[in-house]
């Protein structure tokens, strides 16, 4: 990607079929940025990287952007194997730990009722309420300590000075690294070419506004990052033009909110009934349905906060939005 910055694409067994990881020159070795999930394929990729492009220099530290399994999955394995520190945000560490320690916590009637009240079907509700177990299958146990980094910190890697940024909306307190001198941003999943990062409301924070946080984060990224920076994301290809891409993503969400408002003016709709409005081109299995639903709800909560829509009857068994 640049002198002393390597990029590897690791397969994922999902519709989104890969994740990008980066290796950054760190003096006498390599710092690793993100890991892939914990499965045999990913471990095998790392073995090949270590015996190939990374051979002959030590691993110095592991930096993890956020707690999703495709980014933190092998953190425990890599840090233990090389006896290196895990560097991440406090929220990433604690969310991963929390889900790992209590994978069944979402499988409770309280959460089930939440999804059913928004009109989600029983099968998709089952998927979303048992997601903690899926998570655990993709994540190796975290090390017992970590090095916290937060927005505003500086990290020197090799000869480069990076500043730590954090963004919200896709995952809370997602860590990004920016080298101002070279106009180089490791953006993780905050800004991605071609796909819109998933922004979802989860049952543990039913009134949360991740879309509002995400849009604010895009605005602050545009203010902090040189417009034509090279952006190295967690998925898809590296690209130039962060400001253009951030504007496209902002417009995309504005269009989705307008589509929801239009649909609700014809007839009030539950969050689940709004899924086909935003995802009409896909036939969704229960797994995809649960993600699509949670993304729709993010738009609904954003519109509720801004006054663009309201519930028809807050005491109804199934909540329906009207605009
Ligand atoms: Zn990701």
Boltz pocket constraint, residues with backbone or C-beta under 6 A from the ligand:
constraints:
  - pocket:
      binder: B
      contacts: [[A, 19], [A, 68], [A, 70], [A, 71], [A, 189], [A, 234], [A, 235]]
      max_distance: 6.0
